[in-house]
Amino acid sequence: MKYPHGMIISFFNVSYKVKIKHGYFYRRTKSTKEVLIGVSGIMKPGLNAIMGPLGSGKTTLLDILAARKEPSGFSGEVLVDGVQQPTNFNCIAGYVVYDYMMTGTLTVRENLEFCAALRLPKNLTKSERTKRINKLIEELGLSKIENSRIGTSLTRGVSDGEKRKASIAMELLKDPGVLFLDEPTSGLDTSNANAVLQLLRRLARQGKTIIFSVHQPRYSMFKQFDSLTLLTNGKVMYHGPARSSIDHFKAMVPMRPPHLQAGSGLLFFIVNCQMYSSIASIELLVTEKKTLIHEYISGYYSLPAYFISKLLFEVIPLRTMTSIIYNSTTYFLAGLKRTVPAIFISILTLIMVSYTSSALALAIAAGGNSVTIAIIMLSLTFVMMTIYSGLLVHLPGMVKWLSWLQYLSITRYGITVSGLQL
């Protein structure tokens, strides 16, 4: 059956649950996980993208719309052109799976001939099937590779992008009114991904309804989408024209002025540079430890005397002076307030960041004898503090059992206090 115009797929309050087994043998228990929760929307002729992070439910929604999911666990309603989804819809619609479901030892043309012989109406003659295959090969730009083998794990074949095009061609043989694709650009380089998207764009302009899942497209690809359905944890965060999605989220989250964004980034860099500079002192502290142990055992001085003198005549003077000099050269670049109290607070903040990171370096150096291990431990600690500073990870959205890590971040405190001067 041919469809001169693409189908309109509408869905209302779609939910999907799966049962998960836990444990082993006699201790095995079952729980229910909601993959989709009350999802509604409409897909019209054009490029309809379903986006979301891993585990958001985008492939599940795609499978439900294509009638490829088990009915158990499903609730809601899916309509095709305003009527109930037919029972044989999975045979009517085209569906391109993520993996390449083609015979690797056959050529592109042979795969298409095999598909046409099994899936096209029996009343079509061989010449009519061949004519349809030739037309698809020409339209999809497969002429140069039509006699090339697809390839297997042992033999080289056509490229991944050409395999994806061939997979699409196999589904287009029956001229479906809607074409579903599971992440058609994933695993492809930029050139092949753009080629596949341009092919889908041409099909959409011909009136086809193209519905596909996509994980993290480039902006050059994103701006070609007609419709966007954005999922998070099985719920719809946005459904509508793709070109309007950016303005939609801008309206929800007030954007900071550009100079403030640049200032925040520079503050992040300044505070981190001050903190990471403490790593350089690890080698000296570890090697100095041997001298300390020898002189302490020999009765030269007590441990409190050593540490107090270390702080008063080495750590504090050096860290104070470097922080003042460093802040003097970077303060005005960050666009901070040019008032005496603000400058004083900024200098004091950097000094405290420097003191704290130096104290941490001293503590780690005191606990080990290997320079390499001490450097690795300190570096990992600083990286963790950087991640949970609030600039790289959205702290309010963090899982509860890890949220306490933000309170151990030197970077977070440094940026928070310095940021008040923007």
MOQUIVEN-V563169 format. One record per pair of residues at least 6 apart in sequence whose ideal C-beta (glycine too) atoms are under 6 Angstrom apart, sorted by the first residue. I is the first residue (numbers start at 1). J is the second residue. Records with the same first field share a line. If there is no record, write none. Layout:
BEGIN
I->J / J
END
This chain:
BEGIN
2->175
3->177
5->207
6->45 / 177 / 207 / 208 / 209
7->80 / 81 / 177 / 178 / 209
8->44 / 81
9->43 / 65
10->42 / 79
11->78
12->40 / 77
13->38 / 40 / 76
14->36 / 39 / 76
15->36 / 37 / 38 / 75 / 76
16->35 / 36 / 60 / 73 / 74
17->32 / 34 / 73
18->33 / 35 / 73
19->30 / 32
20->31 / 33
21->28 / 30
22->29
23->29
34->234
35->57 / 60 / 234
36->57 / 60 / 234
37->234 / 235
39->236
41->229 / 239
43->211
45->207 / 209
46->204 / 226
47->204 / 210 / 225 / 226
48->211 / 227
49->214 / 225 / 228
50->58 / 61 / 62 / 213 / 229
51->214 / 230
52->58 / 231
56->231 / 232
57->231 / 234
58->213 / 231
59->182 / 213
62->180 / 213
63->69
66->93 / 95 / 180
67->89 / 90
68->90
78->85
93->176 / 178
94->171 / 176 / 179
95->180
96->167 / 168 / 171 / 181
97->182
98->182 / 183
100->163 / 167
102->111 / 150
104->150 / 151 / 152
107->147 / 148 / 149
108->142 / 145 / 146 / 166
109->146
112->133
115->170 / 173
116->129 / 173
119->174
120->129
136->169 / 172
137->143 / 146
140->165 / 169
145->158 / 162
148->158
149->157
150->157
151->157
160->188
161->188 / 192 / 195
164->196
178->209
179->208 / 210
180->211
181->212
182->213
183->213
184->196 / 212
185->193 / 196
197->221
200->210
201->224
204->210
225->242
228->242 / 245
229->239
230->237 / 238
238->245 / 248
259->335
260->422
263->334 / 335 / 422
266->334
267->334 / 415 / 418
268->391 / 415
270->330
271->353 / 411 / 414 / 415
272->386 / 411
274->350 / 353 / 354
275->353 / 357 / 382 / 410
276->382
278->357 / 358 / 361
279->378
281->361
282->361 / 365 / 374 / 375 / 378
283->371
285->365
286->365 / 371 / 374
315->358
319->354 / 355 / 358
320->351
323->350 / 351 / 354
324->347
327->346 / 347 / 350
331->346
336->421
337->421
342->421
346->418 / 421
349->414 / 417 / 418
353->410 / 414
356->410
357->410
361->378
364->374 / 377 / 378
365->374
368->374
385->409 / 410 / 411
386->411
387->393
388->405 / 406 / 409
389->409 / 411 / 412 / 415
390->412
395->406
406->412
END
